[in-house]
Amino acid sequence: MESNIGVESIHQGQIIAQYREDKHWTQQRLADELDVDLRTVQRMEQRPMIKSLKRRQFLVELLGIPAVLMALENEKPRLNAISLLFNDDPMAYLENAMILRFEAQQIGGTRSASQGLPMWMSEVTHFVKESQGTGWHMRALAVLSMSYLLQGTIDRSMNLDYSAAHQSFQKAYRIAQEIDDPELQALALFRRGVTYINADQPYEAITALKGALNTINGYGYPYLKGHILKLLSEAYAKAQQPQECWRNVGLAENTLSQLASQRERSLSIQREFSIASVTAQKGVDAAFLQDYDRAINLIDKGLVYVKPTFIPTRARLTIQKAEAYFGLGEIDFCLMHAEESFTMARSTGSNKTISRVKHLHTDLAQSKWKNERGVSRLGALLAMQ
């Protein structure tokens, strides 16, 4: 499976730094492992592209970086090859490879995660059939459910095909029901809720998200619960119900104290959940409720703590800021952030964010600022898409 990600879209040095820090390694420790001096590692982490193919390959193995993020060919060998040559537990490989795809989505966007996805779906489906009657079968079905979650996310965010996304999430939900996995059932309902919000259907989103909460009621899963409550606050904000909006985001904030109590699959396949992400969500909610000054202030506070490598998240929050500045009539700031968001979204294939930039440009072109040079410039950038 080959990676088609342009070197301009992902800063490989930042990727290396993030994965090094996740292992709690110092730059000196990495230098020792690479058998280079400290200055070499410092320079390497500042470079957007690592020219040495061998070094990139070694870093992938050393730090556990998804190969697609380092622009390597043959991102993941076929299951039969990996199980025979490198791993006596193909089930563990399958699960780890699935997690790496979700990591690729969080950092490189849906374009990264979509590389070779049809082949991946075929291999997982085949593995499920082959594992019938073994101890691996239930685990294989869980990976298939997660694969449909990813496929639906790609349909929604990159292809803007909401109908296909709902079908994928429904398949994920049915498999999760079959294996009696409430966490995966809730994740499927949660992602349906995201899709309804993207399609500007907040009431349908509220129904799906309440269903997700009910599904995990009594099971714990504070990390997933926090994500659901955050999104529920956004759905209520879009529905112009401020009281319910702020109540749910407050409940999301309260779950932060429970995060260490339980190991969740959601930790691997959902974006970061922290006080900073809740703060940013409050900003998003405030923007939908037309409290634009508050929205910008809160989003800025949240963005400070969003990792530079989480490009899709930064793009989404940045277009929200641009829309808020438009609401305030501060067009220079609006255009600056719209261009920044478009550049990030284009690099990761986040077509939903790009569509929001296009919608904002349409509003600008029909406003009293339609003759501003920046409006024409943004239109020219969008025309190149």
Secondary structure, 3 states (H helix, E strand, C coil): CCCCCCCCCCCHHHHHHHHHHHCCCCHHHHHHHHCCCHHHHHHHCCCCCCCCHHHHHHHHHHHCCCHHHHCCCCCCCCHHHHHHHCCCCHHHHHHHHHHHHHHHHHHHCHHHHCCCHHHHHHHHHHHHHHCCCCCCHHHHHHHHHHHHHHHHHHHHHCCCCHHHHHHHHHHHHHHHHHCCCHHHHHHHHHHHHHHHHHCCCHHHHHHHHHHHHHHHCCCCCHHHHHHHHHHHHHHHHHCCCHHHHHHHHHHHHHHHHHHHHCCCCHHHHCCCCCHHHHHHHHHHHHHHCCCHHHHHHHHHHHHCCCCCCCHHHHHHHHHHHHHHHHHHCCHHHHHHHHHHHHHHHHHHCCHHHHHHHHHHHHHHHCCCCCCCHHHHHHHHHHHCC
